[in-house]
Amino acid sequence: MNRPPLPPFTLETAAQKARLAEDAWNSRDPERVSLAYTEDSAWRNRAEFVSGRKEIVGFLARKWARELDYRLIKEVWTWNENRIAVRFAYEWRDDSDHWFRSYGNENWEFDTAGLMRRRVASINDLPISESERKYHWPLGRRPDNHPGLSELGL
């Protein structure tokens, strides 16, 4: 099964791939998100190592059970052939209503079918007040007219 856009990437197709990933993650649907990865996809997310779709689904289910009201923006940093590097920021709250903005970078490697076979993520969490939030769209896909990271000064 092909998952366009396919490598080798251009600036335009890398940006499309990043937006598709952002949209999927903003759905907060672990099964949907897992379909963008190879069956044996290898992840490093912070200090956690995940292997394969089944573990990806479990990881994401745990993540979104803890990170409530999750909203994410991704932006391409660079690309080459079958790799894309993105930077991102997402806002979420915990079950005590403490808000955070998590900043990070991801390195992605794709197979020829456009499925991600490797994901390496480095992420830092910044406690913020509710008044410091910048992401106010309804849960789900970020509206096309909502500013991206650069426009928000993030």
Backbone bond lengths (Angstrom), bond angles and torsions (degrees), N, CA, C in turn:
res aa  C-N    CA-C-N  psi(-1)  N-CA   C-N-CA  omega(-1)  CA-C   N-CA-C  phi
1 M - - - 1.450 - - 1.529 109.27 -
2 N 1.321 116.71 125.54 1.454 121.33 176.41 1.525 110.84 -85.22
3 R 1.325 115.05 145.58 1.471 122.00 179.56 1.533 108.18 -126.70
4 P 1.356 117.34 78.50 1.466 120.30 -177.29 1.530 111.74 -62.45
5 P 1.323 115.60 158.80 1.457 127.53 -3.92 1.530 111.89 -70.05
6 L 1.320 114.31 152.27 1.464 121.93 -175.16 1.524 110.78 -104.15
7 P 1.327 116.82 151.98 1.460 118.94 172.80 1.529 110.64 -70.00
8 P 1.319 117.17 156.56 1.466 128.99 2.95 1.527 110.78 -74.83
9 F 1.347 114.95 141.51 1.449 121.54 -174.57 1.527 111.96 -86.85
10 T 1.329 114.31 151.16 1.453 123.92 168.65 1.529 106.31 -111.97
11 L 1.306 117.65 175.07 1.465 119.27 175.73 1.527 109.97 -56.83
12 E 1.320 116.56 -44.26 1.461 120.69 -178.18 1.529 111.77 -63.98
13 T 1.331 117.77 -46.68 1.471 119.29 -177.40 1.532 111.76 -73.66
14 A 1.334 117.01 -30.76 1.473 119.48 174.88 1.524 109.92 -64.75
15 A 1.338 116.89 -41.89 1.467 120.82 178.36 1.533 110.50 -65.13
16 Q 1.337 117.34 -38.46 1.473 120.36 176.81 1.525 109.99 -62.66
17 K 1.333 116.53 -43.87 1.466 120.90 -179.28 1.532 110.20 -62.33
18 A 1.323 116.81 -42.04 1.461 120.51 179.95 1.526 110.89 -64.96
19 R 1.332 117.23 -41.22 1.470 119.93 -179.85 1.522 110.82 -68.10
20 L 1.329 117.42 -38.97 1.462 119.75 176.27 1.529 110.78 -61.40
21 A 1.329 116.73 -40.81 1.469 120.38 177.88 1.531 110.23 -65.16
22 E 1.331 116.27 -44.86 1.470 120.17 177.74 1.527 110.97 -57.44
23 D 1.327 115.98 -47.07 1.469 119.91 -179.53 1.526 111.57 -60.43
24 A 1.324 116.44 -43.29 1.464 120.08 -179.62 1.531 110.51 -63.98
25 W 1.337 116.86 -47.52 1.464 119.52 -179.52 1.522 111.15 -63.77
26 N 1.333 118.30 -36.09 1.464 120.10 177.97 1.527 112.57 -69.10
27 S 1.320 117.69 -15.89 1.467 120.04 173.80 1.525 111.34 -70.81
28 R 1.334 116.01 -23.56 1.471 123.24 -176.47 1.522 111.43 55.86
29 D 1.320 115.74 35.85 1.466 122.97 178.36 1.529 108.07 -110.94
30 P 1.334 118.15 99.32 1.469 120.66 -175.49 1.525 113.90 -55.70
31 E 1.317 118.09 -39.59 1.471 120.85 179.99 1.526 110.52 -63.88
32 R 1.311 116.46 -47.14 1.476 120.39 178.83 1.523 110.87 -59.19
33 V 1.327 116.66 -47.60 1.464 120.66 -178.61 1.520 110.64 -61.33
34 S 1.316 118.11 -41.21 1.467 121.58 -175.26 1.525 112.90 -61.48
35 L 1.326 117.20 -25.27 1.473 120.24 -177.23 1.521 113.44 -70.20
36 A 1.320 118.44 -11.92 1.466 121.88 177.19 1.523 111.85 -83.73
37 Y 1.332 117.59 -3.51 1.464 122.97 -174.52 1.518 110.55 -114.39
38 T 1.325 116.28 152.13 1.460 120.12 176.23 1.529 109.12 -65.58
39 E 1.329 116.08 159.62 1.467 121.18 178.88 1.532 111.84 -56.01
40 D 1.345 116.59 -32.18 1.466 120.70 -177.60 1.535 112.15 -111.96
41 S 1.318 116.72 25.61 1.460 121.72 -178.41 1.524 111.00 -52.21
42 A 1.334 115.68 139.39 1.465 121.91 179.93 1.526 108.86 -112.51
43 W 1.320 116.01 129.72 1.457 122.53 -179.75 1.517 110.48 -122.31
44 R 1.326 114.31 147.60 1.466 121.25 157.68 1.507 104.73 -123.53
45 N 1.308 116.50 118.55 1.457 122.89 178.92 1.520 107.03 -122.00
46 R 1.319 116.44 107.60 1.463 121.83 -171.12 1.531 106.86 58.63
47 A 1.318 117.98 -117.08 1.466 120.49 179.49 1.522 112.11 -107.61
48 E 1.328 116.80 13.67 1.466 121.32 -178.70 1.525 109.81 -104.12
49 F 1.323 115.64 136.71 1.455 121.70 179.15 1.524 108.30 -110.71
50 V 1.332 115.66 129.22 1.457 122.69 -174.75 1.518 107.54 -126.27
51 S 1.338 116.93 140.18 1.460 120.64 -179.15 1.522 110.50 -135.77
52 G 1.329 116.06 119.78 1.456 121.24 175.03 1.515 114.00 88.49
53 R 1.325 114.30 159.61 1.465 120.72 -175.35 1.522 113.70 -61.03
54 K 1.327 117.62 -39.79 1.465 120.04 -178.67 1.531 110.43 -60.40
55 E 1.331 116.88 -44.17 1.464 120.26 178.30 1.528 111.31 -69.25
56 I 1.335 117.55 -34.31 1.465 121.22 176.84 1.521 110.03 -60.79
57 V 1.333 116.77 -46.41 1.469 121.25 179.10 1.530 110.14 -59.25
58 G 1.322 117.55 -46.45 1.460 120.91 179.23 1.518 112.56 -63.04
59 F 1.325 116.02 -43.04 1.460 121.02 178.50 1.531 110.57 -59.64
60 L 1.342 116.40 -49.04 1.466 120.22 -176.90 1.523 111.81 -67.73
61 A 1.318 118.09 -36.32 1.468 120.64 177.05 1.529 109.92 -61.48
62 R 1.331 116.83 -44.45 1.473 120.67 177.54 1.528 110.86 -63.90
63 K 1.322 116.34 -43.25 1.467 121.86 -178.23 1.524 110.11 -57.67
64 W 1.342 116.26 -53.63 1.457 119.44 -173.87 1.525 112.87 -77.33
65 A 1.316 118.88 -13.16 1.463 120.65 170.87 1.531 109.89 -74.18
66 R 1.342 116.34 -27.33 1.459 122.21 -178.92 1.523 112.02 -95.49
67 E 1.336 117.39 -38.55 1.465 123.01 -177.02 1.536 108.58 -96.80
68 L 1.319 115.67 91.26 1.458 122.21 -174.26 1.527 110.86 -83.49
69 D 1.330 116.28 154.09 1.471 122.82 179.29 1.533 111.87 53.95
70 Y 1.314 115.45 38.46 1.466 124.61 -177.21 1.531 111.51 -65.67
71 R 1.338 115.55 127.18 1.473 122.71 174.50 1.525 107.76 -137.73
72 L 1.322 116.32 131.39 1.468 123.18 -169.89 1.523 111.39 -127.41
73 I 1.341 115.70 143.57 1.461 122.37 168.88 1.527 107.64 -129.29
74 K 1.345 116.68 131.62 1.464 123.19 176.33 1.520 108.96 -115.67
75 E 1.330 115.95 151.79 1.455 122.21 177.61 1.525 108.78 -144.72
76 V 1.332 116.34 134.47 1.472 120.36 179.18 1.520 109.44 -66.49
77 W 1.319 115.03 132.82 1.458 121.81 174.70 1.531 109.15 -95.39
78 T 1.356 115.32 -49.45 1.462 121.35 176.79 1.520 108.85 -162.10
79 W 1.328 117.02 170.91 1.457 122.30 -179.61 1.519 108.50 -154.58
80 N 1.335 115.30 160.85 1.455 121.96 176.19 1.518 108.24 -168.84
81 E 1.344 115.91 123.41 1.473 121.56 175.95 1.522 111.06 54.03
82 N 1.352 117.28 -104.91 1.464 121.24 -176.68 1.529 112.68 -110.16
83 R 1.331 116.73 21.05 1.469 120.77 -179.44 1.522 110.77 -126.60
84 I 1.330 114.00 145.69 1.462 121.67 175.85 1.529 107.18 -136.19
85 A 1.326 115.90 137.00 1.463 121.54 171.62 1.521 107.26 -112.52
86 V 1.318 116.23 130.58 1.461 121.35 178.49 1.523 109.38 -124.50
87 R 1.316 113.74 155.24 1.462 120.12 167.10 1.518 105.69 -113.74
88 F 1.306 116.36 154.66 1.463 119.37 -176.47 1.514 110.05 -152.02
89 A 1.315 113.97 163.30 1.455 121.49 170.38 1.525 106.60 -145.98
90 Y 1.315 115.49 138.79 1.465 119.29 175.07 1.513 109.64 -135.58
91 E 1.320 114.46 151.65 1.454 121.31 178.34 1.524 108.67 -113.88
92 W 1.324 114.95 144.47 1.455 121.30 -178.99 1.523 108.48 -161.16
93 R 1.327 114.54 166.66 1.464 119.90 175.23 1.519 108.74 -129.16
94 D 1.326 114.57 155.39 1.459 118.37 175.99 1.528 109.19 -92.24
95 D 1.313 116.21 -177.95 1.466 119.52 -175.90 1.531 113.18 -74.28
96 S 1.338 116.76 -1.96 1.464 121.21 173.61 1.525 111.54 -103.19
97 D 1.333 116.08 11.94 1.467 123.39 -179.83 1.523 113.77 65.07
98 H 1.330 117.37 28.95 1.462 121.60 170.86 1.525 107.64 -90.92
99 W 1.336 116.67 129.17 1.465 121.93 -177.04 1.523 111.33 -94.50
100 F 1.332 114.23 150.31 1.463 122.09 179.41 1.522 109.41 -140.01
101 R 1.322 115.08 150.92 1.463 120.92 165.06 1.524 105.26 -118.61
102 S 1.308 115.49 122.71 1.460 121.70 -179.60 1.518 108.23 -103.81
103 Y 1.332 115.31 125.67 1.461 122.83 -179.67 1.519 108.50 -107.23
104 G 1.334 116.40 143.54 1.453 116.68 178.44 1.516 113.70 -165.12
105 N 1.315 112.01 176.28 1.457 123.35 175.78 1.518 107.67 -131.65
106 E 1.328 115.42 143.84 1.461 120.91 175.89 1.518 108.41 -129.09
107 N 1.312 115.19 140.93 1.462 122.18 170.59 1.518 106.69 -112.02
108 W 1.330 115.18 126.43 1.462 121.52 -176.45 1.522 110.24 -117.71
109 E 1.331 115.91 141.16 1.465 121.70 172.71 1.526 107.66 -128.77
110 F 1.345 115.92 133.37 1.463 121.97 -173.77 1.517 111.57 -115.05
111 D 1.337 115.92 152.45 1.459 120.55 171.04 1.527 108.52 -85.91
112 T 1.316 116.99 179.62 1.470 120.57 -176.03 1.526 112.70 -67.65
113 A 1.337 117.53 -20.01 1.464 121.46 178.42 1.530 112.08 -85.93
114 G 1.332 117.67 0.29 1.454 120.98 179.10 1.516 114.58 84.93
115 L 1.338 117.38 11.30 1.467 121.38 175.83 1.530 108.64 -90.42
116 M 1.315 116.24 142.08 1.458 120.34 -179.48 1.526 109.20 -78.78
117 R 1.319 115.41 122.15 1.463 118.96 179.35 1.522 112.79 -100.96
118 R 1.350 116.04 -14.98 1.465 119.19 178.92 1.519 108.88 -147.09
119 R 1.334 115.26 135.80 1.463 122.45 177.77 1.521 108.29 -138.09
120 V 1.323 115.53 122.71 1.465 121.52 178.44 1.523 106.92 -121.30
121 A 1.337 116.77 117.36 1.464 121.73 -175.73 1.518 111.16 -121.65
122 S 1.320 115.04 132.99 1.464 123.01 172.47 1.520 106.97 -117.98
123 I 1.337 116.63 128.08 1.465 120.74 -170.07 1.530 109.93 -140.19
124 N 1.337 115.45 140.19 1.461 122.52 174.62 1.522 108.45 -126.78
125 D 1.329 116.08 141.08 1.462 121.81 -178.95 1.526 110.17 -105.17
126 L 1.324 115.47 132.68 1.460 121.71 177.46 1.525 108.24 -117.32
127 P 1.336 118.35 118.03 1.464 118.88 174.40 1.537 108.93 -63.92
128 I 1.332 116.67 135.59 1.462 121.62 177.19 1.525 108.26 -132.83
129 S 1.320 115.71 159.57 1.459 119.34 173.25 1.523 107.71 -84.37
130 E 1.302 116.11 160.61 1.462 119.47 179.15 1.528 110.45 -59.32
131 S 1.324 117.88 -33.55 1.465 121.15 -179.66 1.534 112.60 -70.03
132 E 1.332 118.11 -17.07 1.474 122.05 178.61 1.526 112.92 -87.44
133 R 1.312 117.06 -5.04 1.465 119.96 179.95 1.525 110.65 -61.16
134 K 1.338 115.04 145.03 1.464 121.51 178.91 1.525 112.09 -118.94
135 Y 1.314 117.09 -10.89 1.463 121.97 -177.15 1.527 108.58 -107.44
136 H 1.321 116.26 107.10 1.464 120.20 -174.64 1.524 113.63 -122.92
137 W 1.333 117.42 13.65 1.466 117.44 179.52 1.531 109.68 -74.86
138 P 1.336 117.29 159.13 1.475 119.49 176.13 1.529 109.96 -59.18
139 L 1.312 117.44 149.71 1.464 120.80 179.89 1.523 109.85 -51.48
140 G 1.312 115.58 141.49 1.456 122.20 -177.53 1.516 110.62 118.22
141 R 1.321 116.23 -155.78 1.459 122.87 -175.64 1.528 111.89 -59.60
142 R 1.328 116.11 135.84 1.466 120.95 175.16 1.526 108.73 -66.40
143 P 1.331 118.44 129.16 1.465 120.14 178.65 1.532 111.38 -60.36
144 D 1.314 116.34 146.64 1.461 121.28 -178.61 1.525 112.81 -58.88
145 N 1.325 117.69 -29.57 1.461 119.72 -178.32 1.528 113.24 -89.20
146 H 1.330 118.08 2.15 1.468 120.93 177.87 1.521 108.76 -79.58
147 P 1.330 118.37 134.57 1.465 120.18 -179.39 1.526 112.68 -58.92
148 G 1.333 115.15 150.62 1.462 121.74 174.41 1.523 110.67 -88.30
149 L 1.317 116.09 -171.47 1.458 121.30 -177.36 1.526 112.76 -59.44
150 S 1.330 116.58 -48.61 1.458 119.79 -177.45 1.520 111.26 -62.57
151 E 1.341 116.42 -43.47 1.462 119.75 179.99 1.522 112.33 -65.19
152 L 1.329 117.41 -28.43 1.462 121.84 178.67 1.529 112.80 -85.57
153 G 1.321 116.35 -4.25 1.468 119.62 -178.71 1.510 112.96 75.39
154 L 1.313 116.43 23.05 1.461 121.13 179.22 1.506 109.36 -101.26
